Amino acid sequence: MRKRIYEIIEVSKGDRASAVYDVSMMLVIFVSLLPLAFKETTPALSTIDKCAALIFGVDYLLRLATADLKLDLGEASFAVYPFTPMAIIDLLCILPSLASVSEGLQALAVLRLLRMLRILRAFKAVRYSRSLSIIVTVIREQREPLLAVGTLAVAYVLISALVIFNVEPDSFDRFFDAVYWATVSLTTVGYGDIYPVSDAGRVITMLSSFFGIAVVALPAGIITAGYMDKLQNKSKDDKEE
């Protein structure tokens, strides 16, 4: 019985019941995000949130009950599973709704933070989407080059911020403003709310934007290449089967 439950709640591999469960959970996830699109809570939105939390709670308990089949660590699986990344996300998705029901928890909760935690429900979709699962796997496997690019980007942002903060002290009241400007320039977004006015500052901005194109393109290329490799390998495996 537990093995069959495990087969259903895991990502479908040709099992009709598992496929139905995956699609149903995806729908629940997206519907559960609807209350976040409204500032005021209505009875209907509150009902949606509570029903979604109940479904997520049942899903969490089922996964905890079959943790040994997933982790293959014997009895230790039940103690280890709650600390796995997806289990933590599952729990954080449920807690805000529990806090809204319990007055005791409301007294301890920061309501805006709890509301924000509901956004984590979108990450649950990773478990039920094969495409998203592949992307997560690629990011995990390519973490070293991605970490190197990320370190380069952070270093460049901080160095650019230091340079512009000293070149144009009148345009940036705080160092954080300079970091914000450097980040916006690096990603070539260019909001224009904070900008240099001197020729030297503008030259630095142009260089930052050009460099940003390369830095932003690097992780995209790494993930795309890894994703295509995964798809090709999957296609070969399907043909062999």
PASEBA-1860 file (N, C-alpha, C; in nm, 3 decimals):
! residues 241
1> MRKRIYEI> 0.083/-0.121/0.000/0.000/0.000/0.000/0.087/0.126/0.000 ~ 0.188/0.130/0.088/0.275/0.247/0.094/0.354/0.263/-0.036 ~ 0.394/0.151/-0.094/0.470/0.158/-0.218/0.384/0.216/-0.330 ~ 0.254/0.178/-0.331/0.165/0.231/-0.435/0.143/0.381/-0.415 ~ 0.128/0.423/-0.290/0.114/0.565/-0.260/0.237/0.642/-0.307 ~ 0.353/0.585/-0.281/0.479/0.648/-0.322/0.485/0.662/-0.473 ~ 0.442/0.560/-0.546/0.444/0.564/-0.692/0.351/0.673/-0.745 ~ 0.240/0.695/-0.677/0.142/0.794/-0.722/0.190/0.936/-0.694
9> IEVSKGDR> 0.244/0.961/-0.575/0.281/1.098/-0.539/0.411/1.143/-0.603 ~ 0.492/1.049/-0.652/0.614/1.088/-0.721/0.580/1.126/-0.866 ~ 0.676/1.191/-0.934/0.653/1.236/-1.072/0.618/1.117/-1.160 ~ 0.518/1.137/-1.242/0.467/1.030/-1.326/0.571/0.976/-1.423 ~ 0.575/0.843/-1.434/0.661/0.777/-1.532/0.577/0.679/-1.612 ~ 0.468/0.732/-1.665/0.379/0.649/-1.744/0.261/0.596/-1.667 ~ 0.258/0.619/-1.537/0.147/0.575/-1.451/0.033/0.676/-1.461 ~ -0.086/0.631/-1.499/-0.199/0.722/-1.518/-0.238/0.791/-1.387
17> ASAVYDVS> -0.245/0.714/-1.279/-0.284/0.771/-1.151/-0.183/0.877/-1.106 ~ -0.056/0.850/-1.127/0.049/0.946/-1.091/0.040/1.071/-1.177 ~ 0.008/1.054/-1.306/-0.005/1.169/-1.396/-0.121/1.257/-1.352 ~ -0.232/1.195/-1.314/-0.349/1.270/-1.267/-0.315/1.346/-1.139 ~ -0.241/1.281/-1.051/-0.200/1.345/-0.924/-0.110/1.465/-0.952 ~ -0.017/1.449/-1.046/0.074/1.559/-1.079/-0.002/1.680/-1.133 ~ -0.093/1.654/-1.227/-0.170/1.764/-1.286/-0.258/1.830/-1.181 ~ -0.320/1.749/-1.096/-0.407/1.803/-0.991/-0.329/1.891/-0.895
25> MMLVIFVS> -0.210/1.847/-0.856/-0.128/1.926/-0.764/-0.080/2.054/-0.829 ~ -0.050/2.051/-0.957/-0.010/2.172/-1.028/-0.123/2.274/-1.027 ~ -0.246/2.226/-1.050/-0.362/2.315/-1.048/-0.382/2.375/-0.909 ~ -0.369/2.291/-0.806/-0.385/2.339/-0.668/-0.279/2.444/-0.636 ~ -0.158/2.422/-0.682/-0.049/2.517/-0.656/-0.081/2.654/-0.715 ~ -0.123/2.654/-0.842/-0.150/2.782/-0.908/-0.275/2.850/-0.852 ~ -0.377/2.771/-0.819/-0.498/2.829/-0.760/-0.466/2.886/-0.622 ~ -0.376/2.821/-0.548/-0.342/2.867/-0.413/-0.270/3.002/-0.415
33> LLPLAFKE> -0.217/3.039/-0.532/-0.147/3.168/-0.543/-0.243/3.284/-0.570 ~ -0.368/3.253/-0.604/-0.465/3.358/-0.635/-0.483/3.461/-0.522 ~ -0.492/3.417/-0.395/-0.509/3.516/-0.288/-0.399/3.620/-0.282 ~ -0.280/3.588/-0.333/-0.169/3.682/-0.328/-0.187/3.796/-0.428 ~ -0.280/3.779/-0.523/-0.304/3.883/-0.623/-0.400/3.990/-0.571 ~ -0.448/3.973/-0.449/-0.543/4.068/-0.391/-0.489/4.119/-0.257 ~ -0.508/4.248/-0.232/-0.462/4.307/-0.106/-0.554/4.270/0.009 ~ -0.683/4.263/-0.019/-0.780/4.232/0.085/-0.820/4.084/0.078
41> TTPALSTI> -0.843/4.028/0.195/-0.883/3.886/0.202/-1.034/3.875/0.211 ~ -1.092/3.801/0.117/-1.237/3.777/0.116/-1.263/3.635/0.166 ~ -1.387/3.606/0.204/-1.418/3.468/0.247/-1.381/3.363/0.143 ~ -1.404/3.395/0.014/-1.373/3.299/-0.093/-1.222/3.275/-0.101 ~ -1.143/3.383/-0.094/-0.998/3.369/-0.101/-0.945/3.296/0.021 ~ -1.004/3.323/0.136/-0.964/3.255/0.258/-0.992/3.106/0.250 ~ -1.106/3.070/0.190/-1.142/2.930/0.173/-1.044/2.860/0.079 ~ -1.008/2.929/-0.029/-0.912/2.873/-0.124/-0.779/2.845/-0.054
49> DKCAALIF> -0.735/2.940/0.026/-0.607/2.926/0.096/-0.611/2.810/0.194 ~ -0.720/2.797/0.269/-0.730/2.690/0.369/-0.740/2.553/0.302 ~ -0.815/2.545/0.193/-0.827/2.417/0.121/-0.693/2.375/0.062 ~ -0.623/2.472/0.004/-0.491/2.443/-0.053/-0.395/2.397/0.055 ~ -0.398/2.465/0.170/-0.310/2.427/0.281/-0.341/2.286/0.329 ~ -0.470/2.250/0.331/-0.509/2.116/0.373/-0.455/2.011/0.276 ~ -0.467/2.039/0.147/-0.416/1.946/0.045/-0.265/1.934/0.055 ~ -0.197/2.048/0.073/-0.052/2.045/0.087/-0.011/1.968/0.213
57> GVDYLLRL> -0.090/1.983/0.318/-0.061/1.911/0.442/-0.072/1.761/0.425 ~ -0.176/1.717/0.355/-0.193/1.573/0.329/-0.078/1.521/0.243 ~ -0.041/1.601/0.141/0.071/1.563/0.054/0.200/1.550/0.133 ~ 0.221/1.643/0.225/0.342/1.641/0.309/0.345/1.515/0.395 ~ 0.232/1.482/0.456/0.225/1.364/0.542/0.247/1.235/0.462 ~ 0.192/1.230/0.342/0.210/1.112/0.257/0.357/1.095/0.219 ~ 0.422/1.206/0.189/0.564/1.201/0.152/0.650/1.163/0.273 ~ 0.611/1.213/0.389/0.684/1.177/0.510/0.666/1.029/0.542
65> ATADLKLD> 0.545/0.977/0.520/0.516/0.836/0.548/0.589/0.741/0.453 ~ 0.626/0.791/0.335/0.696/0.707/0.237/0.840/0.753/0.216 ~ 0.893/0.826/0.314/1.028/0.882/0.301/1.134/0.773/0.285 ~ 1.114/0.658/0.350/1.213/0.551/0.341/1.224/0.495/0.200 ~ 1.115/0.500/0.125/1.117/0.451/-0.013/1.188/0.548/-0.106 ~ 1.187/0.675/-0.071/1.251/0.777/-0.153/1.399/0.792/-0.121 ~ 1.430/0.802/0.009/1.567/0.828/0.049/1.650/0.701/0.065 ~ 1.581/0.589/0.088/1.649/0.459/0.102/1.754/0.463/0.214
73> LGEASFAV> 1.714/0.520/0.328/1.803/0.527/0.444/1.747/0.449/0.562 ~ 1.650/0.367/0.535/1.589/0.290/0.642/1.507/0.379/0.734 ~ 1.509/0.348/0.863/1.432/0.425/0.961/1.479/0.570/0.970 ~ 1.605/0.593/0.939/1.660/0.729/0.945/1.595/0.822/0.843 ~ 1.534/0.764/0.740/1.472/0.845/0.636/1.364/0.937/0.692 ~ 1.290/0.889/0.790/1.181/0.968/0.847/1.233/1.089/0.926 ~ 1.355/1.078/0.976/1.415/1.191/1.048/1.487/1.286/0.953 ~ 1.538/1.231/0.843/1.614/1.313/0.748/1.523/1.389/0.654
81> YPFTPMAI> 1.413/1.328/0.612/1.326/1.388/0.511/1.280/1.530/0.544 ~ 1.236/1.560/0.667/1.188/1.697/0.696/1.292/1.806/0.672 ~ 1.420/1.767/0.662/1.526/1.866/0.644/1.575/1.873/0.499 ~ 1.512/1.798/0.409/1.547/1.808/0.267/1.488/1.937/0.211 ~ 1.549/1.996/0.107/1.503/2.125/0.053/1.355/2.130/0.019 ~ 1.305/2.029/-0.055/1.165/2.033/-0.096/1.070/2.015/0.023 ~ 1.111/1.936/0.122/1.028/1.918/0.241/1.018/2.048/0.320 ~ 1.127/2.122/0.325/1.125/2.252/0.395/1.032/2.348/0.323
89> IDLLCILP> 1.038/2.349/0.189/0.948/2.435/0.111/0.803/2.394/0.135 ~ 0.778/2.263/0.137/0.642/2.214/0.162/0.590/2.265/0.296 ~ 0.674/2.256/0.398/0.633/2.297/0.533/0.610/2.448/0.540 ~ 0.697/2.525/0.477/0.682/2.671/0.477/0.558/2.715/0.401 ~ 0.513/2.632/0.307/0.391/2.664/0.232/0.266/2.645/0.318 ~ 0.277/2.558/0.418/0.162/2.527/0.503/0.153/2.620/0.623 ~ 0.267/2.656/0.680/0.270/2.734/0.804/0.194/2.866/0.799 ~ 0.201/2.946/0.689/0.125/3.072/0.687/-0.024/3.053/0.707
97> SLASVSEG> -0.080/2.947/0.650/-0.222/2.922/0.664/-0.256/2.877/0.805 ~ -0.166/2.802/0.868/-0.188/2.762/1.007/-0.185/2.884/1.098 ~ -0.096/2.978/1.066/-0.084/3.098/1.148/-0.209/3.185/1.137 ~ -0.272/3.185/1.019/-0.392/3.267/1.001/-0.512/3.208/1.075 ~ -0.504/3.078/1.105/-0.614/3.013/1.177/-0.595/3.026/1.327 ~ -0.471/3.013/1.371/-0.442/3.015/1.514/-0.412/3.155/1.564 ~ -0.485/3.200/1.665/-0.461/3.332/1.721/-0.326/3.336/1.792 ~ -0.288/3.224/1.852/-0.159/3.218/1.919/-0.044/3.237/1.822
105> LQALAVLR> -0.057/3.173/1.705/0.047/3.188/1.604/0.044/3.327/1.544 ~ -0.075/3.387/1.533/-0.085/3.521/1.479/-0.008/3.619/1.566 ~ -0.011/3.597/1.697/0.058/3.689/1.787/0.208/3.683/1.768 ~ 0.259/3.570/1.721/0.403/3.554/1.702/0.446/3.583/1.559 ~ 0.351/3.586/1.467/0.386/3.594/1.325/0.396/3.737/1.276 ~ 0.481/3.756/1.179/0.486/3.881/1.105/0.403/3.857/0.980 ~ 0.286/3.923/0.972/0.188/3.890/0.869/0.243/3.907/0.727 ~ 0.319/4.010/0.705/0.372/4.031/0.570/0.470/3.920/0.531
113> LLRMLRIL> 0.549/3.876/0.628/0.643/3.768/0.602/0.567/3.639/0.570 ~ 0.461/3.612/0.647/0.382/3.492/0.623/0.316/3.497/0.486 ~ 0.270/3.616/0.448/0.209/3.630/0.316/0.313/3.603/0.207 ~ 0.434/3.651/0.229/0.540/3.629/0.132/0.575/3.481/0.120 ~ 0.570/3.409/0.234/0.605/3.268/0.233/0.512/3.187/0.143 ~ 0.390/3.236/0.124/0.296/3.164/0.037/0.347/3.158/-0.107 ~ 0.432/3.254/-0.143/0.487/3.255/-0.279/0.572/3.130/-0.302 ~ 0.624/3.072/-0.194/0.706/2.951/-0.207/0.627/2.836/-0.268
121> RAFKAVRY> 0.494/2.847/-0.265/0.413/2.741/-0.325/0.443/2.725/-0.474 ~ 0.485/2.833/-0.537/0.519/2.825/-0.680/0.635/2.730/-0.702 ~ 0.726/2.721/-0.604/0.842/2.633/-0.618/0.804/2.486/-0.607 ~ 0.687/2.458/-0.551/0.641/2.319/-0.545/0.617/2.263/-0.683 ~ 0.595/2.353/-0.781/0.570/2.308/-0.918/0.690/2.236/-0.975 ~ 0.809/2.263/-0.921/0.931/2.197/-0.968/0.918/2.046/-0.956 ~ 0.852/2.002/-0.850/0.839/1.858/-0.824/0.751/1.789/-0.929 ~ 0.653/1.860/-0.984/0.555/1.797/-1.073/0.578/1.827/-1.221
129> SRSLSIIV> 0.676/1.909/-1.252/0.706/1.941/-1.392/0.840/1.882/-1.430 ~ 0.840/1.799/-1.534/0.965/1.737/-1.577/1.063/1.841/-1.630 ~ 1.010/1.941/-1.705/1.098/2.044/-1.761/1.167/2.123/-1.650 ~ 1.089/2.161/-1.547/1.148/2.234/-1.436/1.245/2.146/-1.358 ~ 1.212/2.018/-1.346/1.302/1.926/-1.275/1.435/1.913/-1.347 ~ 1.430/1.912/-1.481/1.554/1.904/-1.560/1.639/2.028/-1.538 ~ 1.573/2.145/-1.536/1.646/2.271/-1.515/1.713/2.271/-1.379 ~ 1.640/2.226/-1.276/1.697/2.220/-1.141/1.816/2.125/-1.138
137> TVIREQRE> 1.804/2.012/-1.207/1.914/1.915/-1.214/2.035/1.975/-1.283 ~ 2.010/2.049/-1.392/2.120/2.113/-1.466/2.191/2.215/-1.378 ~ 2.113/2.294/-1.304/2.172/2.395/-1.215/2.257/2.327/-1.108 ~ 2.207/2.212/-1.057/2.281/2.139/-0.955/2.412/2.084/-1.011 ~ 2.407/2.030/-1.133/2.526/1.970/-1.192/2.626/2.076/-1.239 ~ 2.574/2.192/-1.278/2.662/2.299/-1.327/2.688/2.404/-1.220 ~ 2.676/2.364/-1.094/2.688/2.463/-0.987/2.827/2.527/-0.980 ~ 2.932/2.454/-1.017/3.066/2.511/-1.008/3.086/2.625/-1.108
145> PLLAVGTL> 3.058/2.606/-1.239/3.072/2.721/-1.331/2.972/2.832/-1.300 ~ 2.852/2.796/-1.257/2.754/2.899/-1.222/2.799/2.978/-1.099 ~ 2.859/2.908/-1.003/2.911/2.975/-0.884/3.025/3.069/-0.921 ~ 3.109/3.026/-1.017/3.220/3.110/-1.062/3.167/3.238/-1.128 ~ 3.065/3.222/-1.213/3.005/3.339/-1.279/2.937/3.429/-1.177 ~ 2.867/3.367/-1.081/2.801/3.445/-0.977/2.900/3.524/-0.893 ~ 3.013/3.460/-0.861/3.118/3.529/-0.784/3.175/3.646/-0.864 ~ 3.194/3.624/-0.994/3.243/3.731/-1.081/3.145/3.848/-1.084
153> AVAYVLIS> 3.016/3.817/-1.094/2.914/3.922/-1.099/2.909/4.002/-0.969 ~ 2.914/3.932/-0.856/2.910/4.000/-0.726/3.033/4.088/-0.709 ~ 3.150/4.034/-0.746/3.273/4.112/-0.736/3.267/4.236/-0.823 ~ 3.215/4.220/-0.943/3.207/4.335/-1.034/3.109/4.440/-0.982 ~ 2.997/4.395/-0.926/2.899/4.489/-0.871/2.961/4.570/-0.757 ~ 3.032/4.503/-0.667/3.091/4.572/-0.553/3.202/4.667/-0.596 ~ 3.286/4.623/-0.691/3.394/4.709/-0.740/3.338/4.830/-0.812 ~ 3.238/4.808/-0.899/3.175/4.918/-0.971/3.110/5.017/-0.875
161> ALVIFNVE> 3.047/4.961/-0.771/2.982/5.046/-0.671/3.085/5.132/-0.599 ~ 3.198/5.073/-0.563/3.304/5.149/-0.496/3.358/5.259/-0.586 ~ 3.379/5.227/-0.713/3.432/5.326/-0.807/3.336/5.442/-0.824 ~ 3.209/5.412/-0.856/3.112/5.518/-0.881/3.081/5.597/-0.754 ~ 3.087/5.531/-0.639/3.059/5.599/-0.512/3.165/5.704/-0.481 ~ 3.289/5.677/-0.526/3.396/5.773/-0.503/3.411/5.874/-0.617 ~ 3.371/5.835/-0.738/3.376/5.928/-0.851/3.265/6.031/-0.843 ~ 3.146/5.988/-0.800/3.031/6.078/-0.791/2.964/6.070/-0.654
169> PDSFDRFF> 3.028/6.120/-0.552/2.971/6.113/-0.417/2.841/6.192/-0.402 ~ 2.822/6.295/-0.486/2.701/6.377/-0.475/2.577/6.306/-0.530 ~ 2.596/6.210/-0.620/2.482/6.140/-0.682/2.435/6.020/-0.600 ~ 2.520/5.975/-0.509/2.486/5.856/-0.430/2.501/5.888/-0.281 ~ 2.389/5.892/-0.212/2.391/5.926/-0.070/2.450/5.814/0.016 ~ 2.424/5.689/-0.024/2.472/5.574/0.052/2.543/5.477/-0.040 ~ 2.628/5.393/0.019/2.697/5.292/-0.061/2.596/5.193/-0.119 ~ 2.487/5.167/-0.043/2.385/5.076/-0.094/2.324/5.129/-0.224
177> DAVYWATV> 2.308/5.262/-0.235/2.256/5.320/-0.360/2.351/5.290/-0.476 ~ 2.481/5.293/-0.448/2.580/5.262/-0.552/2.573/5.115/-0.591 ~ 2.552/5.028/-0.492/2.538/4.885/-0.520/2.413/4.860/-0.605 ~ 2.304/4.929/-0.570/2.180/4.918/-0.647/2.202/4.963/-0.791 ~ 2.269/5.077/-0.808/2.299/5.127/-0.943/2.383/5.026/-1.021 ~ 2.487/4.971/-0.955/2.576/4.876/-1.022/2.501/4.750/-1.066 ~ 2.410/4.704/-0.981/2.330/4.585/-1.015/2.240/4.613/-1.134 ~ 2.175/4.729/-1.132/2.086/4.766/-1.242/2.164/4.782/-1.372
185> SLTTVGYG> 2.285/4.841/-1.362/2.368/4.859/-1.481/2.419/4.725/-1.533 ~ 2.458/4.637/-1.440/2.510/4.506/-1.479/2.406/4.426/-1.558 ~ 2.281/4.434/-1.514/2.175/4.360/-1.582/2.117/4.437/-1.699 ~ 2.171/4.554/-1.727/2.129/4.642/-1.838/1.981/4.678/-1.831 ~ 1.926/4.680/-1.709/1.786/4.718/-1.692/1.769/4.868/-1.709 ~ 1.851/4.944/-1.636/1.851/5.089/-1.651/1.721/5.158/-1.612 ~ 1.683/5.153/-1.484/1.560/5.219/-1.439/1.570/5.371/-1.451 ~ 1.687/5.425/-1.428/1.705/5.569/-1.440/1.670/5.649/-1.317
193> DIYPVSDA> 1.635/5.582/-1.207/1.602/5.656/-1.085/1.728/5.708/-1.014 ~ 1.839/5.638/-1.032/1.969/5.684/-0.982/2.068/5.675/-1.098 ~ 2.135/5.787/-1.127/2.226/5.786/-1.242/2.336/5.890/-1.221 ~ 2.453/5.864/-1.280/2.564/5.960/-1.269/2.543/6.077/-1.364 ~ 2.599/6.190/-1.332/2.581/6.310/-1.415/2.712/6.360/-1.474 ~ 2.825/6.313/-1.421/2.955/6.358/-1.473/2.996/6.270/-1.591 ~ 3.090/6.321/-1.670/3.139/6.243/-1.785/3.207/6.115/-1.738 ~ 3.284/6.124/-1.632/3.353/6.005/-1.581/3.252/5.901/-1.535
201> GRVITMLS> 3.147/5.945/-1.466/3.043/5.854/-1.419/2.970/5.789/-1.534 ~ 2.945/5.863/-1.639/2.875/5.808/-1.756/2.961/5.706/-1.829 ~ 3.090/5.731/-1.836/3.182/5.634/-1.898/3.181/5.503/-1.819 ~ 3.185/5.515/-1.687/3.179/5.396/-1.601/3.048/5.321/-1.623 ~ 2.939/5.394/-1.639/2.808/5.333/-1.663/2.806/5.255/-1.794 ~ 2.863/5.314/-1.898/2.868/5.246/-2.028/2.949/5.118/-2.021 ~ 3.065/5.126/-1.954/3.149/5.007/-1.940/3.077/4.899/-1.859 ~ 3.007/4.942/-1.755/2.933/4.847/-1.671/2.824/4.778/-1.750
209> SFFGIAVV> 2.754/4.852/-1.835/2.646/4.794/-1.915/2.700/4.694/-2.017 ~ 2.811/4.730/-2.084/2.869/4.638/-2.182/2.917/4.509/-2.115 ~ 2.982/4.524/-2.000/3.030/4.407/-1.927/2.913/4.324/-1.877 ~ 2.805/4.392/-1.842/2.688/4.322/-1.791/2.627/4.227/-1.893 ~ 2.632/4.266/-2.021/2.577/4.179/-2.126/2.647/4.044/-2.126 ~ 2.780/4.047/-2.112/2.857/3.922/-2.112/2.831/3.840/-1.987 ~ 2.827/3.907/-1.870/2.808/3.835/-1.744/2.671/3.770/-1.737 ~ 2.567/3.842/-1.783/2.431/3.789/-1.780/2.416/3.674/-1.880
217> ALPAGIIT> 2.487/3.682/-1.993/2.475/3.579/-2.097/2.543/3.449/-2.056 ~ 2.646/3.455/-1.973/2.722/3.335/-1.935/2.636/3.230/-1.865 ~ 2.566/3.264/-1.756/2.484/3.161/-1.690/2.371/3.110/-1.779 ~ 2.317/3.199/-1.863/2.210/3.156/-1.954/2.263/3.052/-2.052 ~ 2.386/3.074/-2.103/2.446/2.978/-2.195/2.478/2.846/-2.128 ~ 2.527/2.853/-2.003/2.561/2.730/-1.929/2.436/2.646/-1.905 ~ 2.328/2.711/-1.860/2.204/2.638/-1.831/2.142/2.583/-1.959 ~ 2.144/2.663/-2.067/2.087/2.618/-2.195/2.162/2.497/-2.249
225> AGYMDKLQ> 2.296/2.501/-2.244/2.376/2.389/-2.293/2.349/2.263/-2.212 ~ 2.344/2.279/-2.080/2.316/2.165/-1.995/2.177/2.109/-2.017 ~ 2.080/2.197/-2.038/1.942/2.155/-2.061/1.931/2.076/-2.192 ~ 1.998/2.123/-2.296/1.993/2.052/-2.425/2.060/1.916/-2.415 ~ 2.170/1.908/-2.338/2.237/1.778/-2.319/2.144/1.680/-2.248 ~ 2.073/1.728/-2.147/1.980/1.643/-2.074/1.868/1.593/-2.165 ~ 1.816/1.681/-2.248/1.709/1.641/-2.340/1.758/1.537/-2.440 ~ 1.880/1.556/-2.491/1.936/1.459/-2.586/1.958/1.323/-2.521
233> NKSKDDKE> 2.010/1.325/-2.398/2.032/1.199/-2.326/1.900/1.129/-2.297 ~ 1.799/1.209/-2.259/1.668/1.153/-2.232/1.608/1.092/-2.358 ~ 1.626/1.161/-2.470/1.574/1.110/-2.597/1.642/0.979/-2.634 ~ 1.773/0.968/-2.611/1.845/0.843/-2.640/1.796/0.730/-2.551 ~ 1.774/0.761/-2.423/1.727/0.659/-2.329/1.588/0.609/-2.369 ~ 1.502/0.700/-2.413/1.366/0.662/-2.454/1.370/0.571/-2.577 ~ 1.462/0.599/-2.668/1.474/0.517/-2.789/1.527/0.379/-2.757 ~ 1.621/0.373/-2.661/1.677/0.242/-2.620/1.572/0.157/-2.554
241> E> 1.482/0.222/-2.478/1.374/0.146/-2.410/1.274/0.093/-2.512
END
